[in-house]
Amino acid sequence: MKNKDLLTQTLYEKIPEPGYNLEQAQLIWWCNVRATGGLRLTQEGWKVLKRDLELESYSINLDKKEINKQFILDLDRKLTTPYFIERDRIHLFGSREAVMALLHGNMSRYLESLARS
């Protein structure tokens, strides 16, 4: 699911009392606020999905050497479900992407495999 506007609206409607409107949710939840941008969550977006909506996520450790500008851009362009990055781990809200990343050994190899397909 790459349609961020529809995803934001669907999630927003499930929050009992958000305290802000839909347009503000778009700005608060996403690092890249463009509709065509990636699905990287801000810390507030992460909290909403985990705490308020209690969505399941999958954590994968990252090697600090693999985190660079190109890696961040690749995540932004290639991942199709929301994700949150901490210093040394990524939290994925898509079970398929999490399993594929684990099968490839790390996120970088998984992203490389997406480029080939």
MIDRENDO-933681 format. One record per residue (C-alpha): residue in three letters; chain; x, y, z. Coordinates in Angstrom, 1 decimal, padded with zeros to 4 digits. Layout:
+-----+----+--------+--------+--------+
!  aa ! ch !   east !  north !     up !
+-----+----+--------+--------+--------+
! ala !  A !      X !      Y !      Z !
...
+-----+----+--------+--------+--------+
***
This chain:
+-----+----+--------+--------+--------+
!  aa ! ch !   east !  north !     up !
+-----+----+--------+--------+--------+
! met !  A !  000.0 !  000.0 !  000.0 !
! lys !  A !  001.8 !  003.1 ! -001.2 !
! asn !  A ! -001.2 !  005.6 ! -001.1 !
! lys !  A ! -000.2 !  007.5 !  002.0 !
! asp !  A ! -003.2 !  009.8 !  001.9 !
! leu !  A ! -005.6 !  006.9 !  002.0 !
! leu !  A ! -003.5 !  005.1 !  004.7 !
! thr !  A ! -003.4 !  008.2 !  006.8 !
! gln !  A ! -007.2 !  008.7 !  006.6 !
! thr !  A ! -007.9 !  005.0 !  007.4 !
! leu !  A ! -005.6 !  005.0 !  010.4 !
! tyr !  A ! -006.8 !  008.5 !  011.6 !
! glu !  A ! -010.5 !  007.3 !  011.6 !
! lys !  A ! -009.5 !  004.4 !  014.0 !
! ile !  A ! -008.1 !  006.7 !  016.7 !
! pro !  A ! -010.7 !  007.4 !  019.4 !
! glu !  A ! -009.7 !  011.0 !  020.1 !
! pro !  A ! -006.7 !  012.1 !  018.2 !
! gly !  A ! -006.6 !  015.8 !  019.3 !
! tyr !  A ! -005.8 !  017.0 !  015.8 !
! asn !  A ! -007.3 !  016.9 !  012.4 !
! leu !  A ! -006.5 !  014.7 !  009.4 !
! glu !  A ! -004.2 !  017.3 !  007.7 !
! gln !  A ! -002.2 !  017.7 !  010.9 !
! ala !  A ! -001.9 !  013.9 !  011.2 !
! gln !  A ! -000.3 !  013.9 !  007.8 !
! leu !  A !  002.3 !  016.4 !  009.0 !
! ile !  A !  002.8 !  014.8 !  012.4 !
! trp !  A !  003.1 !  011.2 !  011.4 !
! trp !  A !  005.3 !  011.1 !  008.3 !
! cys !  A !  008.9 !  012.2 !  007.8 !
! asn !  A !  008.2 !  012.8 !  004.1 !
! val !  A !  004.9 !  014.6 !  004.0 !
! arg !  A !  004.5 !  014.5 !  000.2 !
! ala !  A !  001.7 !  012.3 ! -000.9 !
! thr !  A !  004.2 !  010.4 ! -003.2 !
! gly !  A !  006.8 !  010.3 ! -000.5 !
! gly !  A !  007.8 !  007.2 !  001.5 !
! leu !  A !  006.2 !  005.7 !  004.6 !
! arg !  A !  008.8 !  006.5 !  007.2 !
! leu !  A !  007.2 !  007.4 !  010.4 !
! thr !  A !  008.1 !  010.2 !  012.8 !
! gln !  A !  008.4 !  009.3 !  016.5 !
! glu !  A !  004.9 !  010.6 !  017.0 !
! gly !  A !  003.6 !  008.5 !  014.1 !
! trp !  A !  005.4 !  005.5 !  015.6 !
! lys !  A !  003.6 !  006.1 !  018.9 !
! val !  A !  000.2 !  006.4 !  017.3 !
! leu !  A !  000.5 !  003.1 !  015.4 !
! lys !  A !  002.0 !  001.2 !  018.4 !
! arg !  A !  000.3 !  002.7 !  021.4 !
! asp !  A ! -003.0 !  004.1 !  020.1 !
! leu !  A ! -003.8 !  001.6 !  017.4 !
! glu !  A ! -001.8 ! -001.3 !  018.8 !
! leu !  A ! -000.6 ! -002.4 !  015.4 !
! glu !  A !  001.9 ! -005.3 !  015.3 !
! ser !  A !  005.4 ! -004.4 !  014.2 !
! tyr !  A !  008.6 ! -006.4 !  013.5 !
! ser !  A !  012.0 ! -005.2 !  014.6 !
! ile !  A !  015.2 ! -005.8 !  012.7 !
! asn !  A !  018.6 ! -004.9 !  013.9 !
! leu !  A !  020.6 ! -002.6 !  011.6 !
! asp !  A !  024.4 ! -002.4 !  011.3 !
! lys !  A !  025.3 !  001.2 !  011.8 !
! lys !  A !  027.6 !  001.0 !  008.8 !
! glu !  A !  024.6 !  000.3 !  006.5 !
! ile !  A !  022.7 !  003.4 !  007.6 !
! asn !  A !  023.6 !  006.2 !  005.2 !
! lys !  A !  021.8 !  008.7 !  002.9 !
! gln !  A !  021.4 !  006.1 !  000.1 !
! phe !  A !  020.0 !  003.5 !  002.5 !
! ile !  A !  017.4 !  006.0 !  003.8 !
! leu !  A !  016.5 !  006.9 !  000.2 !
! asp !  A !  016.1 !  003.3 ! -000.7 !
! leu !  A !  013.8 !  002.7 !  002.2 !
! asp !  A !  011.8 !  005.7 !  001.2 !
! arg !  A !  011.4 !  004.5 ! -002.4 !
! lys !  A !  011.0 !  000.8 ! -001.9 !
! leu !  A !  009.2 ! -000.1 !  001.3 !
! thr !  A !  005.5 ! -000.3 !  000.8 !
! thr !  A !  004.4 ! -000.4 !  004.5 !
! pro !  A !  005.0 !  002.1 !  007.3 !
! tyr !  A !  008.3 !  001.8 !  009.2 !
! phe !  A !  010.2 !  003.6 !  011.9 !
! ile !  A !  014.0 !  003.9 !  012.3 !
! glu !  A !  015.9 !  004.0 !  015.5 !
! arg !  A !  019.6 !  004.3 !  015.9 !
! asp !  A !  020.3 !  000.6 !  015.3 !
! arg !  A !  017.0 ! -001.0 !  014.4 !
! ile !  A !  014.1 ! -000.6 !  012.0 !
! his !  A !  010.5 ! -001.4 !  013.0 !
! leu !  A !  008.4 ! -002.6 !  010.0 !
! phe !  A !  004.6 ! -002.7 !  010.1 !
! gly !  A !  004.5 ! -005.2 !  007.2 !
! ser !  A !  005.1 ! -008.8 !  008.0 !
! arg !  A !  006.0 ! -009.8 !  004.4 !
! glu !  A !  008.7 ! -007.1 !  004.2 !
! ala !  A !  010.1 ! -008.1 !  007.7 !
! val !  A !  010.3 ! -011.8 !  006.7 !
! met !  A !  011.9 ! -011.0 !  003.4 !
! ala !  A !  014.5 ! -008.8 !  005.1 !
! leu !  A !  015.3 ! -011.5 !  007.6 !
! leu !  A !  015.6 ! -014.1 !  004.9 !
! his !  A !  018.1 ! -011.9 !  003.0 !
! gly !  A !  020.1 ! -011.5 !  006.2 !
! asn !  A !  019.8 ! -007.7 !  006.5 !
! met !  A !  017.8 ! -004.7 !  005.2 !
! ser !  A !  020.5 ! -003.7 !  002.7 !
! arg !  A !  020.5 ! -007.0 !  000.9 !
! tyr !  A !  016.7 ! -007.0 !  000.9 !
! leu !  A !  016.6 ! -003.5 ! -000.7 !
! glu !  A !  019.2 ! -004.6 ! -003.3 !
! ser !  A !  017.0 ! -007.6 ! -004.2 !
! leu !  A !  014.1 ! -005.2 ! -004.8 !
! ala !  A !  016.2 ! -003.3 ! -007.3 !
! arg !  A !  016.8 ! -006.5 ! -009.3 !
! ser !  A !  013.2 ! -007.5 ! -009.4 !
+-----+----+--------+--------+--------+
***
